[in-house]
């Protein structure tokens, strides 16, 4: 008897790669992390293109991960702009306070977003949905 249709979203699938939208969910989470760590901007363009092409008709798992990573990337960009604004407010890039803002930003904001992305990638690889703490919205069932 197969009760896979009665499985809750938090119950791992026997074969996660068999869950509809698995590859798209993993790709979205991977692009999110690449955007934060390796190729900022370029990976965001890839993620934005992926979101634009698939967010309306993707399977629930993929739609959840696409929505979470796209919104989190927008938050990451906004926080980066806020950090730059704080640097300019405390005296510009020549000020000794610049490094205080930079260290605080990377310690508090950037590393937190990377940790959230790593958890999201782990959930995507398990074939499960993920909602970013604080900034994420609940996904469709």
N, C-alpha and C positions, 0 to 999 in steps of 0.2 A: 504494500500500500504506500503510495507516494503522497506525503503531506507537505510537499514543498510549497504549495500555494497557501498553506496555513502558517508558514514560517514568518516570524516577526522580523522587522528590518534589522534587529540586533542579533539575530541568530545567524551564525556564519553558514554559508552555503558549503556543500560537500566539495564542489568544484567551483571556486569563485569565478574563474574565467568563463563559465557557462552562464553566468548572470547577464541578462541583456544590458548592454551599455558598459560592460566591464572595461573594455579597451579605451573607450572615450573618457571614462572616469579616471583611469590611471594616467592617460595623456594629459588631462586637465591638471591634475595634482602635480605631475612632473613639470609641466610648463610653469606652474605657479612657483615651484621651488627654483627652477632655472632662472626665472625672472628675479627672484630675490638674491640669488647667489652667484650666478655665472654670466648671464647675458641680459641685464635689465633693459627694458624697453623692447628689445628684439623678441624676447620670449613673451612679453606682454602683448605685443602685436599678434603673435601666434595664438595666444590664449583668447584674445579678443575676437580674432577671426573664427576660432573654433566655437566660441560662445555664440557669435552672430549666426553661424551656419547651422548650429545644432540645438540651441537652447529651447526651441519651441516643440520640436518633434522627437527629441532624444528620449530613450527609455528613462524611467524614474531615477535609477542609480546615476546615470550619466548627467541627467538634468540637475540633480542635487549637487554633484561635484562641480559641474560647470558653473552653476550659480554661486556656490560658496567661493570658489577660487577667483572668479571674476570680481565679485564684490570685495573680497579680501585684497586683491591686487589694487583696486581703486582706493581702498583704505590705506594700503602701504604707500601709494603715491601721495595721498593727502598728508599722511604723517611725515613723509620726507619733505614736502613743501612747508609744513608747519615747523619742522626742525630748521630748515633754511631761513624761515622767517624769524625764528628765535635767535639764530646766529646774527642776522642783520640787526635785530633789535638790541642785542647786547654789545654792539660795537663793530660788527662786520667780521670778515674773515681774518683780519689782522689782530683781533682782540684775543687776549689770553683766555677769555671765557668761551671762545669758540670750541676748544677741546672739551670743556665741561658739557656743552650741549651735544657735541658729537658722541662722546662716550655715553651719555645718558640715552641718547636716541638709539644707538646700536645695542646697548645693554638692555634697555626696557622694551623698545618697540620692535626693532628689526629681529632680534633673536626670538622674541615671543611669536612673531609672525612665522618665522622659520619652524619653530616647534609645532605650531598649529598645522603648518603645511606637511610636516613629517607625519603627524598623527592622521591627517587627511589621506595622505598617500598610503599609509598602512591600512586604513579602513577601505580605501578603494581596492587595494590588492587583496583584501579579504572579501570583496564583493558586497561591502556594506556602505551605507550612507554616512555622511559626516556633516555636522553643523559646527562652524567655527564658534568658539565661545566669544561672548560679548558682541561680536559684529555680524554673526551669521543669523539668517532667518530660517525658520523650520522648513524642511523640504516637504514636497508632496509625498503622499504615501504610494 
